[in-house]
């Protein structure tokens, strides 16, 4: 005769331990560690705030909307992580580079794979309005040696603060891949970026609008360098003196990444060419940490 199974009696005091024990059965040890910790922190949050059922349901609906508005061009979950400061925290924990190496920042929600390969000084902003900007320098290692052939994946917003992924366009726009020459030098031609607002037409924007948080990012250009033998680098260059440097909504500004955009009169340009209109110059050496 089978003995009746005694059900586990879960109370407000015991539910956290019971749930954590169950998730601790995950086959992968790291997964078990992550999930049991998540359970304990979520339960602690609910207890600390005395979370109501209405608030819990509002959060569930908000997360559902974040998923529904996301697609292959819009990453609302990444934006959520960014504005909560989680993205930068994870970046800093995972990229503790040596002093002198270019610091990392967030990838952001607007990077697109497969940007076109462009030559030294080629214009990734061709046909778009804005002040020409030449960003040039050397890609080198911590010991000062140049890194030939390093590929710089570059992207930015236009003069209206929009990225290609936010627009209905059929060709690459304000993005490209530049390859450093044998001496490690590179030259990017684009337009001077402007500060812009993050997308405010979704659940993240609606949440921010209930606070005094600035929803703007300071003027910047994105760079991604993934060079064999070196730690991958995702970073920005920010324009010195730009608005919102002290209130970047995604917490991405670092002092070492604030660069002077020197205004130049028409004349010779760093790529060996000539500009018929006033332009800006930003000189910056990317310093990579060996893997």
N, C-alpha and C positions, 0 to 999 in steps of 0.2 A: 504494500500500500504506500503510495507516494505521500510524502509529507508536504503539507501546504507551504508555499513560499511566503516568507514574511516580507511584506513590502517595506521599502526604505521610507521612513517618515522624514520628509524634508520640512524644515522649519526656517524661519527668517534667519535664525542663528547658524544653521547648518548648511544651507543651500550652497554657499560659496565653496566650502570644502568638498561637498559632494560633486559639484560641477567641475571644479578643478581636478579632482581625482579622475573623473571620467575622461576629460580632455588630456590628462596625463598619460592615457593609454595610446596616444599617437605613436605610430611605428617608428617614426624618425625622432631621435632625441631632441633635436633643435626645434622641431615642430611642436613637440610636447611642451618644451620650455616656453615657447612663445605663446601658445594657447592657454596654458595654465596661468601665466602671468597676465595675459589679456583678461581672462575671466576675473581674476582677483582685483585688477585695477578698475574694470568696469563696475563690479559690485561695490567697490570702495567709493567710486564716484556717486553711484546711486544712493548709497547710505549717507555720504557726506552732505549731499544736496537735498536729501529726502525727495528724490525724484517722484513727480506725480505721474499718474497714468496718462494724463493729457499731454504732459511734456514729453514723455516717452514716445507716444504716438506721433507727436509733431516732429520729433527727431527721425523716426522711421520714415515718415512721409517726405521729409527733407532729403534724406539719403536716397530715397527712391527717385526723387526729382533729379538729383545729381547724376544718377545713373542714366535716367531717361534722356537728359539733355546732352550726354556725352556721345561722341561718335568718333570716326577715324580722324577727324580734324579738331574736335573740341574735347579737351581732357579736363572736365570739371572736377574730377576727383583729385587730379594733380593740383589744380588751382586751390581746392579745399586744403590740401596738405600745405601748399605754399603759404596761404594767408594765415594759417594757424601756427606758422613757424616750424612745423614738423619737418618740412623738406630741408631747410637750412640746418636744423639740428642733426639730421641724419647725414647730410653732406659733411658737416664738420666732424662728426664722430668717425666717419669712414675715410676722411682725407686729411689726416693730421700730417701735413707736409712739413719738411724741414724749413727752418728760417731761410729765406731767400728764394724759395720756390713760389711760383705764382699761385695764390690761393684759389680754391674752388668755390663755386656758387651753385645755385639751382639750375637745373635744365630748363624748367618752365614748361608750360603746356603747348608751346607752339613750334617745337622743332619738327622738321620734316626730313625723313631719310631720302637719300638719293639726289642731293643737290648737284647741279652741274659742275664739272671741273673747269676752273678758270685759270688763265695765265697770270703771270706776275703783273700786278697793276690793272688787271681787267676790271671793268665796271659792272658790278652786280646790281647797280641801280639804274641801268641804262633806260632812258626814256621817262624816268620818274622825276618829279619836281623836288628841289632841295639844294642846299649848298653842298658842292662836292667835298667829300672827306676822303683823305688818304691816311690809312692806318698802316704803319710800316715799322719794321724792326727786325729782330733776330730771334729765332727759336733756338734755345740752347739748354744744356744740361746744368745741373747745380755747380759743376766744376768749371763752367764757363765755356766748354767746348760746344761748337755749333752742331745742330742736328739737321743734316741735309735730308731733304725729302719728307719732312714732317708735313702732314696734311692738316690744314686749318679749315674746319667746317664752320662757316660764318652765316649768321642770319640776324635780321632785325625787323623792326616795325617801320612803316612808311610815315610820311609827314602828317597823316591823319591818325597815327597810333595803331594802325591795323597791320597784322601779320598776314602773310599769304594764306595760311590755314583758315583765316577768318573771312576770306573773300572768295567769290565765285570766279576764279581765274583758271586758265588752262595751261599756264606756263610758269616756270620758276620765277619768283619775284622776291628781290632783296634777299637772296641766299646763294651761296656758292661754296666751292671747295678750292682752296688755294694751296699750292705745294711750295714749301720753302726750297730755295736754291741750294747749290752745293755748299755755300758758305753759311747756310742757315737763315738767310734773309728772306723776308716775305713782304708783299705789298698788296693791300686790299684797297680797292676804290669803291666807294659807296656814297651815300649822302649823310650829312650830319643828322643823327637821330634826335628825336624829341621825346620828352616825357609823355606818358600816356596813361589812361585809366585801364585797369583790368576790366574784363567783360562784366557789366553790371546788370545784364538782362536775364540772369539765371539765379538759381538758389544761393550761390555764394554772394552775388551782388546784393540780393535781397537781405541776406543776413548782415552784411557789412553796413548797409544803409540804416540799420537799427543802432549803429554805434557812431562814435566820433572818429573812427579809423579813416585815415586818408586812403582812398582807393587808387592812388597814382603810383607809378613807377618813375624813377628818374631816367633821363636820357641814357641809353646804353646800346652796345652792340654785343651780341652773343658769340662765343667761340667755343668750339669743341675740338680738342686735340687728343687723338688716340694713337700713340706712336709705340710700336713694338719696343720692348725693353724699358719703357717708362710708365709711370702711373698715369692713367687716363686723367685728363683735365677738362672739366666743364666750367666755364667762367664767363664773366662779362667785363667789358671796359666801360666805365661810367664817365660822363663828361664833367670835368671840374666846374663847379659853380652852378650846376644844373639844379633846378627845383627838385624837391622831394628826396634829396640825398639822405636827409636825417629822418625820413618817415617812409622809406620804401615799404610798400604793402607786403612784400614777400621777404623782407629782412635780408636782402642779398648784397647790400653795399659793404665793401671792405675798403679801408683806407688805401691799401696797396693797389686797388683796382681803379682808383679815381685818377683820370689822366687829363692833362691839359690839351685842349683842342685849340691850337694856335691858328689865328686867322691870318691868311696870306692874301697878298694882292695877286692879280693875274700874272702868270709867269711860269718858270720851270716847276715841275712837280716831282715827287720822289721816285716815280717810276721811269724817269728819264724823258717824260713827255712835257706838255705845256698846257696850261689852263688859260682860257680866254676870259674867265670870270673869277671873282674872288673865291677862295677855297679854304678848307681847314686841314691842318696837319696834326696827326696824333702819333707820337713815337712811343713804341712799347716793345720790350723784350719779354717773350714768354719763356719762363724758366721751369723746366720739367724735372720732376724728381725721378731718379732711376727706380725701376720696379724692385 
